[in-house]
Amino acid sequence: MTVTTDAVALGEWVACGWPGKVPVGGHWDTVILGQQVRATRTAADSYEVFTLDRTGTPGRQLPVQSRYCCIFTTLSEPKRPLPEISEFAEPDRRLVNSGCVGVNTSPYRLIENFLDMAHFPFVHTDILGAEEQTEVASYKVEHRKEVDEIWATDCQFFQPAASKAATGGQMTKYVYRIMSPFSIMLYKTVHGDPGRNDAICLFIQPRDETDCLAYMPMALVDAVSTTESMIDFQQTIFLQDRVILENQRPALMPLDLTAEIPTKADVGSVTFRRWLKQSGIWFGTSEKAAA
């Protein structure tokens, strides 16, 4: 495994663990963009992250932040701040750390899968979609240049069991927010309270170009469900996705918009790929050969 030289990827914040992963004084070793790193819990709410050389000796200290049920670091000067997700600060919300799942694919395939509603009836049958209701209604996508994020709004889809708290089918409204090449979240209709949205995140730790860890923290409006049942629901959905993701070919993301034929439902994906290409990133993409 070789550390990437992609300056864009190196300057992005990535998740590398979660608070409480080890006791105070403990550490864990992991890999980010091909670089071995060691994260240490120095106090109850304090962490340090260092690069490791081939002998396992700590070297350069990296920036670190603990937010949204995750520990974040970056291998270079951060090119953007961590996004603000206000729902995680609302006192009546349940903050749920769903752990992480390993997936053998490009990080951008994970982003696109999270963004894709068309697969709900076929991959998440009778949960997030129904086989007799497959249409993806038109929705809006924009690049919000002031924060350099992609937002998809006016999304809606019929779901038989939209969340652990749901007791029946409903037309669920979504807003998707791509915050960086390695992070995406959605705002989703709260069962029984149409004035609020659940906030569900996907933070990706790219260990290598086709080897990722996916962290899934949530800020939910749900006073009934157990934490265990909410985690089980989220992991069930994600493990259904993993089967599909690990069988997509090529695993590296093509940024040539003619390489894979999009449909009307893929306007978010098309905008995302165009945004990646404009950023100059090539790690995890088919652009590597030209870089």
VEXDREN-277890 format. One record per residue: residue in three letters; x, y, z of N, C-alpha, C, O in turn. Coordinates in steps of 0.05 Angstrom, whole numbers, plus 5000, padded with zeros to 4 digits. Each point is the difference from the previous one (the first is absolute). Example, Ala and Ser with C-alpha at 12.3 -4.5 7.8 and 13.67 -1.06 7.14 Angstrom:
BEGIN
ALA526448865156498250245000501850245000502150005013;SER497250214973501650245001498550225014501050225004;
This chain:
BEGIN
MET501749765000498350245000501850255000501850025016;THR497650174966501750244996498350245007497750024992;VAL503550175022498750255006499450154975501950034983;THR495750075013499450144975501450274999500850115021;THR499749994955501150264996497950204992500650234992;ASP496949695008497850174992499650235021499049945022;ALA501850304971499950225019497150075008499650095023;VAL498549874960497250075007499049805021498950095020;ALA501649654976499149805019501450045027498849975021;LEU503850094978501650035025499050235017500449995024;GLY498350214964499150235015497149985010498950205010;GLU499849574987497349965009499949885028501649825007;TRP496550275009499549875026498749724995498249984984;VAL502849825031498849744998499749885028501650065018;ALA496349794986499649865025502049785003500949874981;CYS500050085044502049795005499449845026501749855009;GLY495950195002499349865025497750155013498850184987;TRP500649755037497850135014500750045030501649855011;PRO497350365002500650055028499349755017498049874996;GLY503850075023499549775016500949734988499549795012;LYS501750224965500949764987502049845017499949765001;VAL501750395014501949875018499950165027499150235000;PRO501949665022500050155025502150214999501850004983;VAL498050195036502050225002502849875003500549825016;GLY501450284967502749895000500349784979502349924994;GLY495549994994500249794980500250124972499750244996;HIS501049594985500350104972499049784981499649775007;TRP499950324968499449814978501650084976500450244995;ASP500449564989501450054975498149954976498449825001;THR501950354979498249974977501550114976502350085002;VAL496449934975501250094975498250204987497649964998;ILE503550264993498650214985501550074975502350085001;LEU496449884975501250074975502749874996501850114988;GLY498549655023502549844998502050065022502049865002;GLN497550345015501850075022499149875026497750035008;GLN504149835005499549895026500050225020501850175001;VAL496249845017499850205021499349875026498949785001;ARG501850365021499349915027498450225014500950235002;ALA496749705008498350195015500149925029499749765007;THR500750435010500349965029497950165015499650244994;ARG499049645025498150155017501650105024500649845018;THR500050414982501750125021498550085025501150015022;ALA496350044975498250075022497249934992499549894978;ALA498650165039497249914995499050104973498749854985;ASP501950405008499050124975502350114984499650204985;SER502849695017502350104986501449774985500449795011;TYR500550274964501349804984502450114985500150244994;GLU501849605000502350074983500349794978499449775005;VAL501450324972500549824977502750064988500650234995;PHE501049565001502750024989500249804976498849795000;THR502850294980500849814980501949805011501450055020;LEU498749714968501849795008501949944977499149994977;ASP503449965029501849914978499849704998498449875014;ARG503350014969499849714994500649835025499349775001;THR502150355018500749855024497950045022500349885022;GLY497650284972498050055021500750225019498750035021;THR503350144972500850225017498450254993499850074977;PRO499050065043498450244995501850224989502350045008;GLY496650114972501550224988498550265002500050125021;ARG498849984957498850264999497250005013498449824996;GLN501150385021497450035013498050124980500750194986;LEU496949715014498050094981497850165014499649965024;PRO499050214962497750135012497949805008499849784988;VAL498650285032498049815009497650155012500450215013;GLN497249694981497550115012498249775008500049794986;SER498650255035498049805009497250134998499350175016;ARG499249754964497350114995498349794987501049814987;TYR496450215016498049834987500549715004499849834982;CYS500950105043500549725008502449874986500249764998;CYS501650414991502349894986502550165007499950235010;ILE502549654986502550145001500950054972500049824983;PHE500750435011500850074973502950105000501050125019;THR500449824958502750104997500450054970498349934984;THR503950205009500850054972503049974998501550085018;LEU499449824959502949954997501550254990502549994999;SER496150234995501350244991498550245012498249965017;GLU502450284973498550245009497149974991499549964976;PRO498650065042497249964992499250214979500550245003;LYS498249664975499250184979497250125005499250194987;ARG499449705034497450115007499549935029501249815011;PRO497150345003499449935028498249765001498749944980;LEU501149935043497949805003497350144997499750235009;PRO498449644979497450134996498550045026500549865020;GLU497850344980498350045023497449844997498650044980;ILE500849795039497549844999498650065027500549875020;SER497750324979498850115024498349805016499750025024;GLU499349784962498249805013501549855022498749915019;PHE503950064979501549855020500250165026500949905021;ALA498450364979500150165024497250045013499850135020;GLU498149764968497350035011499649815023500449764996;PRO498950345027500049835025498049775000500549805015;ASP497450214970498049795001500549784980498449814998;ARG503850204987500549804980501649775012501550035019;ARG498149734969501649775007502449994981499749984976;LEU502750045036502449984984500949715000500749895021;VAL499249994956500449714997502649944984500150094977;ASN501849785035502449914986499549724990499949815015;SER499850174959499449734988502549844994499849804986;GLY502550305023502549854995500950044971499350204988;CYS502449625003500950024972500049734987500149795013;VAL499850224960499949754984502150024979500250214987;GLY501449585009501950004978498849934974498349824998;VAL502550334981498949954973502350024980501550195000;ASN498649614982502150004980499050134974499149864982;THR501150405017499250164977501250275002501150075021;SER498750104958500950275002498250165019497649945002;PRO503550265012498450165018497750144986497950055012;TYR502550014963497950154985497749824992497750104996;ARG502849645001497849814996498150005025497649984997;LEU503650045026498550025025498350255000497649995008;ILE503550244984498550255000497649974980497850075007;GLU502849834970497849974980497849815008497750064996;ASN503149735017497949815009498250135021497649965000;PHE503650195018498550145021498150204987497850055010;LEU503050074968498550214986497849884982498150144993;ASP502149615001498249874980497449905012500149825017;MET497650284974497449905009499049784982498349845009;ALA502750144967498949804981500449715009498449834992;HIS503650125025500449725008498349925024500049765007;PHE498650425005498449945024498149764997500049825016;PRO498450184962498149774998501349734995498849805006;PHE503650204983501349754992502049895020500349765003;VAL501050425012502049925019498950005028500749835017;HIS497550364989498850025027497049964998498450165011;THR500849624976497249944995498449985026500949875019;ASP496850264982498250015022501050145025498949995021;ILE503450154975501050175022500250294989498350175008;LEU503649894975500250274988498650034974499850224989;GLY499249565000498650014974498249764996500349805014;ALA497950224967498249794993500249944970500250194984;GLU499849565008500449924972497950114981500550034976;GLU497150045034497950104983500250314998498450124985;GLN503450015029500350294999502950074997501550035019;THR499449994955502850024994500850284989502450054995;GLU495650124999500750254987501450195019499350045023;VAL502950084967501450215014499050274988500750064977;ALA497950095039498950264991502350194995502249985013;SER497450224970502150204995500750155025498250055017;TYR504350014986500950165023502250204991500949984977;LYS499850205041501850214993502849945011500349905022;VAL501850174963502749985009501550264995499750114978;GLU501849985042501650244996502749985014500349875020;HIS501650274968502750035012499950275015500050214988;ARG500049785039500050245016502950095003501549915018;LYS499350264965502850084998501250135024502349985006;GLU495950165010501150145023501049815021501750085016;VAL497449674984501049805019501249764985501049825013;ASP498950194961501149794983498749735007501449805006;GLU495950194994498549755006498049964978499150184987;ILE500149565009497949934982497549945016500149845019;TRP497750294975497449955013498049904980499750114978;ALA498849685030497849904984497450045017499849905022;THR498350254968497650075015497549914985500249924976;ASP497650105037497449914989500049714993498649914981;CYS502949935034500049714995497849875017499550085023;GLN499149734965498049855015499749724989500449954976;PHE498849865041499849734992498249855019500150045025;PHE498149794965498349855018501649775013501549864987;GLN498350125040501549805015498149855018498650125017;PRO501449614981498449845018500850025029498349985018;ALA504350054988501050025028502450185000502349915000;ALA497150365000502150194996502150025022502350074996;SER496949855029501850015022499149795021497949884997;LYS503750095024499349825021497450095014498549835009;ALA501050434992497650105014497549994983497850025011;ALA502549934963497650004982498349765006500949785005;THR496450274993498149785005498549934975498249825000;GLY502550304977498749944975501350154978501950155004;GLY497149824971501250134977499550305000498050095011;GLN503850064977499750294998501650104976501949884991;MET497250354998501650144981502150165015499450195014;THR503149734983502250125015501450214984500649964976;LYS499950275036501450224987502950005009500749955023;TYR501150104958502950005005501250254990499150134981;VAL503149955032501950204990502749875003500849925022;TYR500750064956502749895001502050225000499750214986;ARG502549755029502150215002502849864998500849875018;ILE500550174959502749904997501950225010500250214988;MET501249735034501650205014502950004992501450205003;SER499649584986502749974992500249744983498049864999;PRO504250094988500249754985499749755018499449784990;PHE500950255036499949775018497750025021500149865020;SER498050324975497850035020497450084986500050174983;ILE497849715026497450074991498049965023500549845018;MET497350304981497949965020497350054987499850104978;LEU498149815036497350064991498350105023500449925023;TYR497850254970497950095018497449864991499350014977;LYS499449855042497949824993497550045017500350065024;THR497449924965497550045014499949855026500649765001;VAL498750375021499749875026497249885002498050134995;HIS501949615012497349875003498450145023500950025023;GLY496850084969498250135020500550295006498650125016;ASP503550004971500650285005501150124974502450034996;PRO495750054985500950094974501550265001501250084980;GLY498950065042501450255002503049975005501550205000;ARG499549555005502849965006501149784982498549854987;ASN504150145012501449794983502049855017501450125017;ASP498849624979502249855010502550074984499850064976;ALA502649935036502550054987501749755001500749905021;ILE499949994955501449744998502550054983499850094978;CYS502549855033502650054987501449754990499649785011;LEU502050264969501949794991502750134997500550164982;PHE501449785036502750104999501849774992500049785012;ILE501650264967501649784989502950035006501250224997;GLN500049575013502949995004501249834977499849765001;PRO501450374979501249854978502849895009501950155002;ARG498249595003502649895007501849984976502450055001;ASP496349874977501449994974497950074979497750075007;GLU503049914967498250104980497449834998497950114992;THR502249645015497649834999499749855026499149775000;ASP501650355023499849885026499250225020501650185006;CYS495949825003498950225016498849895026499149785001;LEU500850405019498349965023497850224999500650234994;ALA496949695011497850184999498850045028499149805012;TYR501050444998498950075026497250124996499650164982;MET498549775036497250084996498750125024498249885012;PRO502750364997498750125023497450134993499650094977;MET498549925042497450114995499150185023500749955023;ALA497850264971498750175020497049984995498950134982;LEU499749715034497249924994498150125020500650055024;VAL496950004967497850075017498449755004498249944985;ASP502449925036498749745006500349945029502249925010;ALA495650115005500149965029499149725008499949935023;VAL499549904957498849745005501949774995500349825017;SER501150184961501649774992502549975018501050205010;THR499949564994502549965015502450074982499849984975;THR502450095037502450064985500849764984500950024977;GLU498949745035500849754986498449964975501049924979;SER496350135023498349954976500650204978499749944977;MET501050315030500650204980502649934986500250044975;ILE501749875040502649914988499549764982501149994977;ASP497349825032499549764984498650074974500649894979;PHE497550305022498650094976501950114980500049934976;GLN501850265033501850134982502149814989500650014976;GLN500449815040502049814990498749794981501349914981;THR496250025024498649824981499950124972500549874980;ILE498750395019499950144975502750014987500349954976;PHE501850125039502650034988501249744991501349994979;LEU498249795035501149754992498649904974501249854985;GLN496350225011498749954975501450154977500449894978;ASP500450365028501450154980502849894994500950014977;ARG500449895043502849914996500249784979501950004985;VAL496249835014500049784980500050124972501549914983;ILE496950305013499950134974502550154994501249984978;LEU499850175042502350174996502549844993501550084983;GLU498949695030502449854995499949844974502049884992;ASN495750134995499849864974499850204977499749924977;GLN500550345028500050204979502850004986502049975012;ARG497950054961502450014984499950234980497950044988;PRO504250115010502549985015499750105028498250165006;ALA503549755012499850095028500950305001498850155016;LEU503249934968500850284999497850164986498749904982;MET500950345027497950174989500850134974501950154999;PRO496649794979500550154975499050295002497750045008;LEU503950154985499150285000499250104973498950214997;ASP501749634982499050054973497049955000499249775004;LEU499250434992497149975001498849834979497749935001;THR503949994979499149824979500749715006499249824985;ALA502350135037500949735006497749825010500049764995;GLU498150365019497749855010497550174993500050245005;ILE498049634985497650144989498150085023498949825013;PRO500750434992498250095022497150004991499550014976;THR498749995043497250044994499050265014501650145012;LYS495949924985498950245012500450005030500450215012;ALA499549555000500349985029502950055010500550035024;ASP501449984957502850025007501150294999502550034999;VAL495850175001500950274997501950085023501950154997;GLY497649745027501850055023502749884995502050125006;SER498149634984502549874994501650154979502450035003;VAL496350064976501350144979501350265011502350064993;THR496250085023501050255012502449945018502050155001;PHE497849635015502249925018502549944984502250095008;ARG497649754971502449934984501250254987502450034999;ARG495950154991501150244988501550175021502150114995;TRP496749905029501350145023502749885007501950155005;LEU498249584997502549875006502150074979502350065006;LYS497049924968501850064979501150285001502450054996;GLN495850145010500850285002501950055023501650195000;SER498149655021501750035024502949924995501850095014;GLY498649754966502749904994500849755014502349914998;ILE495849975017500649755014500349774981498449984981;TRP503449845024500249764983500249745017499649794989;PHE501150235036500049775018497349854998497950135003;GLY502149614992497649845000498450034974497749904999;THR503450234981498550044975501649884976502449935003;SER496350054975501449904976501850224988501349944980;GLU498750305031501850214991502849965008501850144991;LYS498749665026502749965011502149974978502250105002;ALA497149754977502049954979500950254986502350024990;ALA496050195011500750254987501250205019501050214991;ALA499149725034500950205020503150025000501150165015;
